[in-house]
Amino acid sequence: MAKELPYFQFEPAEYLTGNISFCSLKTQGLFINLCSYYWQRSCNLTKQQLLKRLDFKDELEELLSENVIEIYDDIIKIKFLDEQISKATMQSKANSLNGSKGGRPKKESQIKPKLNPIETEIKPKQKPIESQLKGIREDKIIEDKIIEDKSILDKKTLTVDDRKNTFSLHAKSFNNIYEDNLIQEFIDYWTETNPQGKKMKFEMQKTFQINLRLKKWYSNSLKFTNNGKTFNNSKPTVYEGHKASYESIKRYHEKHNPFAEYDD
């Protein structure tokens, strides 16, 4: 045990209030040496072995009379050290078993998937090549970015500016589908505060999912382009190259909203 756990727990309060405190200082010195020798031998020590090393018979008898230690069939027993070695042995066996199974069992919180999308790390913008875009399902991209602002924006701990920045970050994470100026106008509209300056427009909605609101915003922008209600006086488009094409957006919205109308 000395190699696996070369130390034992010593509590001064228990020592000073225990029976050992009634013993002579010479006997207390013997007890400290006895504890060290006992632990070194993995709590397996006989009276004969002790007296060969520490020949203090009178002091040993004093430890016995004060019930500091016990002897059964010439075997010395020190209760507080026996308890410690028992716990250490059990922990060692548990660690060995876990190691054979690939490590310590995971906590329940580590096994369950994250339920709150804000906990997902926002990765830096990348420019995937065209072949990569073809292999990505647009509906999966949208699904990963659904945000329910009532649950992720804790108004008790975040300032209005903090909540606005969080809202903006998640809205801008859709810039692989929608154009930047359209997203910015969406942000400006929904982050407008009430007269008291304590709540933003999107926070006063019963429900609010950014991906669905952006989808509707984009749909309206197409519908109103030729009706005098344009955004920046131009039809919203999407960037070519690393961003999804207009046709891919159209297919996505047709899948999720078969009643949507598009002008080709």
N, C-alpha and C positions, 0 to 999 in steps of 0.2 A: 504493500500500500504506500510505502514511502516514496516510491518512484512515481506512482500514478497521482498521489496527492501528498506532497511532502510537508503539509502543514495541517493543523487542526484548529478549530474555532475556540478562542479563549475569550470569555466574557468577564471583564473585571467586576461588574456588579454582582454576578453570581458567586464569584470567588470571595469577594469581601463580605458577603452576607451568608455564605454557606458554612458548613461545619469546619471546613479547613481553616477558617479564620480563628477558631478557638485553639488550634494547635500551636506548638512552639515554632519559632522561626526556623529552627533546625529541621523540624518535621515538615514544615512547609517547603523548605529547600529540597528535601527528599522527594516530596510529592511532585514538584515540578520536574525533577530528573526522572522520576518514575513514569510520569505521563509521556515524556519524550521517548523513553525507552520502550514503553508499551505501544505507542503509535508506530515507532520504527519497526517493530516486530508484528505489525498488522493486528494489534490488539490480541496477541497470543503469547502470554508470558506466565511462567510458573513462579511460585515463591522461591524455589531453589535457584532458578536462573537469576532472579533479582538479587538475592543475597550474595551470589557469587560476584556480581558487579558492584552492588551497593550494600555493604554489610552493616546495616543500621537496624538491628533487630528491635531495639526499644522504640525507635521512631516509627517503624513499621507497625508495631503493636498499637501505637497511639493513633495511627491512621485507621486501623481496624476498629478501635474502641469508639472513635468519633464517627464511624460509619461513612468515612470518606471513600474507602475502597472496600471490596469484599473478596473473600477467598473461598472457593468451592473446590474441594478435592485437590488442593495445592495450586489451583488455577486462579490467578488474580483477575478480578473484574473491576473495571472503572466505567461506570454507567454512562456518563456523558460522552466518553470517547467511543463506546460501543454503539451508541445511537448514531454518531456521526459517520462511523465507518460503514454502518448498515445502509444509510442513505447514499453514501458515495458509491457503494458497490452496486446498488440498484440503478443509480443514474448511469454508471459506466456500462451496465448491461443494456440499458435502454438505448444509449448512444450507439453501442455496437450493433444492436438490432436495426436501428434506423439507418446506420451506415450501410448495412448489407442490402437494404431496400432502396438505396439511392439518396439517403439524406433524411433530415428531420421532416415529419409530415407537415404539409402546408396548412396554415390556418384557414378557417372557413372564409374569412374576408379576402384571402389571396386566391381562393378557388372561384368565387363568384365573379362574374363579369361586371365591369363598371356600368352602373345604370345612368350615370350623369354624363352627358356628352361633353360638358365643359372640362371634365377631368382628362379628356383625350388630348394628348400633346398636339399643338398646332405646328405642323412641319413647315419649313421654309418653302417658298414657292419654287417649283422646279419646272423645267420645260421638257415634257416628255416628247419623244419622237412620235411621228404619225402612226407607226406600227403599234406603239404602246397604247395610244388612244383608242385604236380600233378594238383592242382586247379588253377595254374597261367598260363595264356596264354603267351607263349614266345613272340608272336608278339606284345602283349601289353607292355611287358617289354622293347622291343626294341623301340617301338613307343614313349614311355615316355622319351627316352634318345637321340633322334635325335638332333644333334647339327649342326647348320650352322655357321661355324666359322667366316664368313665374317661379321655377324651381332653381335656376342657375344664378339668378341675380338677387342676392340677398340684400334687400334695401336697408336692413338694420346694420350691416357692417360695411357696405360700400357707399361711397358718395355718388352723386349724380354723374360727375365726370367719370368715375370708375365704371359705372354701369354703362355709360355711353361708349366708353372705349371697348368694353367687353362686347357690347352689341355690334360695334363697328368691325371688330376683328372677325367675328363669326359671319357677318354679312359679306365681308370681303373674301372670306374663304371660298365663296362661290364664283370667284372671278375667272375660273376656268370654264364657266358656262355663260355668264352674263358680262356685259361690257362694264368697265370701271365707272364711267360717268353715270350709267343707269343705277349701279349699286350705290354710288355716293348720293344721288338724289333720293333713293330709297331710305338711306340712313338719315339724311337731313330731315326728311318728312317725319319719320317715326321717332326721332329723338328730340323733337320739339317739346319743350317743357310746358307745364301748366302755369297759370299766373303766379302761383306761389313758388315756382321753380323747384318743386320737390319730386315731381313725377314726370316721366316722359310719356308721350302719346302711346307708345306700344305697351307701357306698363298699365295703362288704364283699360286695356282690352281683357276680356274674360279669358281668352286663349290666344296664343301667338306663337306660331312656328315660322321661323325665318324662311325656311325653304319653300313653304306653301305661299307665304306672303310675297316672296320674290317671284315666284311662278306667276301669281296673279298680276303683280306689278308689270312684269314683262309682257304678259298677254294684253293688258290694258294699253301698254305703250304701242303695241302693234295696231291695236284696234283704233286708237285715237290719233294715229299719225296723220291721217288725211282728214281729220275733223277739227283741226284748229287747236288740238290739245297735245301738242308734241312735246317731247322732252328734248331740250336744247335745239329745238327746231330741226330735228333730223330723226330719221327712223333708227331705233336702237338696233345695233348690229353686234356681232361678236367678232373678236379678232381671229384672223386666219392663222394657220401654222400650229402653234402649240395649244390653242384654245379650241373648244368644240365648235364645229361648224353650225350654221343656221339649220341645216337639214337634220343634224343630230339632235338639236334642241326641239325641233318640230316633232321628230319621231318620239322623243321622250314625253312631250306634252300630249301627243295623240294617244300614247299608251295609257297615261294617267288621267287624261281628260278627253275622252273620245268625242266630246261635243265642241271642242275648241275649233275655231276657224282660223285659217292662215291664208294670207295673200302671197302667192308665189310670184 
